[in-house]
Amino acid sequence: MYTITKPPVVIAGAGPGDPELLTLKALKALQQAEVVLTDRLVSPDILDHCVHPRAEIIYTGKESRRANSTPQLTINALLVQHWYTGKRVVRLKGGDIGIFGNLLDELETLHLHRIPFELIPGVTASCGAAAYAGIPLTARRHSTAVRIITMHDPEVHDDRYWQELASTGDTLVFYMGGEKTARIAARLVSLGKSPDTPMLQISQATTPMQHVSAMTLGSVTGHDLHFISPCLLIIGEVAALHKQFAWREQYHANERYFLSLTDSPKQLTHVTRA
Ligand code: SAH
């Protein structure tokens, strides 16, 4: 009698957009995968070219405030269900797995069911966006720390926290804050941050459709606020270095790189490619 051990669930980061930012380790896991549960913010090229053609790809996208987002409980259940079949399961997340990606929910689920797992980090959007905009997130004489902040639920930050953000010289990176750009800038200025503080709004970072808008907190205009999801904000002295070190061509068309849940809801809920 011998027991068959099932392979561990692999939770891997896909990087921020450019498929070549995938790690070799994640590539290997995808090539061996039989089932891939993927997020929305994963390069379509990675799904098309790095996953084995016979593997099943299940789309478990989320998009803030969209009704057809996949609930986290469904994703947790799919992980368990597919692991029990004995197949090699990869859970693929945009950017890094541990930055605003509900990793803890999935770890707790796996732990509860005594399912073994492996974690593979990825390039988080702030690092990708900074490099492709030509700026260091920390740079001697400019900033000694970087803060990665979610604007998904602004209520999690109280007044004291905002005051602290307004007074620090750390580089601030706001994720999920695209449509709140003006509010973020106004709030920081109202709490004493200089209106001359440089800010970059970067959308679709590292993809061929990357767009960078350079502004200052005091000069946010309606024009700057137009962006295509996903988008993040980099605020602080280092943002001014973009002018000097930008190395990528600026993209102006209104095309989307990532799928949106509004594209084709039928296809997107559990797209099964087999
Ligand atoms: N785990 C991801 C973040 C998920 S939260 C990571 O480590 O990058 C989703 C948010 O990340 C988006 O709302 C946006 O603010 C940011 N983001 C992800 N990919 C991006 C990209 N290519 N360009 C700009 N922002 C991005």
Residues whose N, C-alpha, C, O or C-beta is under 5 A from the ligand:
A	BS01	SAH	P16 G17 L41 G94 G95 D96 I99 F100 G101 V123 T124 A125 F174 Y175 M176 G177 I202 S203 Q204 A205 P230 C231 L232
